[in-house]
Amino acid sequence: MRVVAHGAGGGPEVLQVVAGPVPVAGAQDVLIAVHYAGVNGPDIVQRKGKYPPPPGASPVLGLEVSGNIAAVGAEVTQWKVGDAVCALTPGGGYAEYCVAPAAHCLPLPGGFDLERAAAIPENFFTVWTNLIERARLASGETVLIHGGSGGIGYSAIQVAKAWGATVIATVGNAEKEAFARSVGADHVINYRTHDFAEEARRIVEARGVDVILDMVGGEYFRKNLGLLGLEGRLVQIAFQQGSKFADLDLMPVMMRRLTITGSTLRAQPAQNKARIADGLRAHLWPLFANGALRVVIHRVFEFDDVVAAHTMMESGRHLGKLLLRLR
């Protein structure tokens, strides 16, 4: 099969489409003939050699795919050859065939084709487990979502609105501001022209923010703590600007009964991801089918254009998802 290799790692130019062996499905796995693969931030970090796959996972890039099941493991009963699925994978998505645990696969939502379904797993698995499970977002609360125009951000905005929350999003330019509003954000702050903490405080006044979803870290962490109201929850899903802080006063955590939590998706046990998949199917799949949730695909790259796909991903110019087309 054709598969993307990245050698010892480096810039986008190290990516090459080469020949490789077709993987074999384990007893509880399925083999997927991949039609589309999502391009995500962790792929960039792994390509650079800074995000090794967990033990037993494929070293090939790619954490989400859509396609048709080509083979099923001996213990798999819920899928059959030919079924159309989208799937969260532990790796291996940038290939014509990919192995995924059967429990991490989902049917296409009503009205979705393989292209649109490929844009769901990584973003919405992440949003569900962090915003709903960990942060316990509730109707009537206010949530601040950083990076509102990216894949995680635009997905989180929609889920938060579906849960009845008021959404504040941060973005980096006017085009991204318009995009965040188009997917449901009630308030959008351009962090390049305004201090997001000052603007958010003006919006929420003395009440504070209930939930913050952040992937930036650095000085954002300090500002986030200052914005949270009583019983507020900060969910950290990445640290793009660093995870270490000097002279950080954590007294607000005690005085305002704050919760600081976070998670990474890839390293979680298989049973956790199966539980998340069940949550998506029960609660989000009907919202995709009726149009309350949608995916936004910025561009679909042909498989041979994987270098261009990574170059765009790193530029941050995209709005929504980037995909690779394999078939």
Secondary structure as UniProt FT lines:
FT   STRAND          2..5
FT   TURN            7..8
FT   HELIX           12..14
FT   STRAND          16..19
FT   TURN            27..28
FT   STRAND          29..39
FT   HELIX           41..47
FT   TURN            48..49
FT   TURN            55..56
FT   STRAND          64..72
FT   TURN            74..75
FT   TURN            81..82
FT   STRAND          84..88
FT   STRAND          97..101
FT   HELIX           102..104
FT   STRAND          105..107
FT   TURN            110..111
FT   HELIX           114..117
FT   TURN            118..119
FT   HELIX           121..127
FT   HELIX           128..134
FT   TURN            139..140
FT   STRAND          142..145
FT   TURN            148..149
FT   HELIX           151..162
FT   TURN            163..164
FT   STRAND          166..171
FT   HELIX           174..182
FT   TURN            183..184
FT   STRAND          187..190
FT   TURN            191..193
FT   HELIX           196..204
FT   HELIX           205..207
FT   STRAND          209..214
FT   HELIX           219..227
FT   STRAND          228..236
FT   TURN            240..241
FT   HELIX           251..255
FT   TURN            256..257
FT   STRAND          259..262
FT   TURN            266..267
FT   HELIX           270..279
FT   HELIX           280..284
FT   HELIX           285..289
FT   TURN            290..291
FT   STRAND          297..302
FT   HELIX           303..305
FT   HELIX           306..315
FT   STRAND          321..325
//
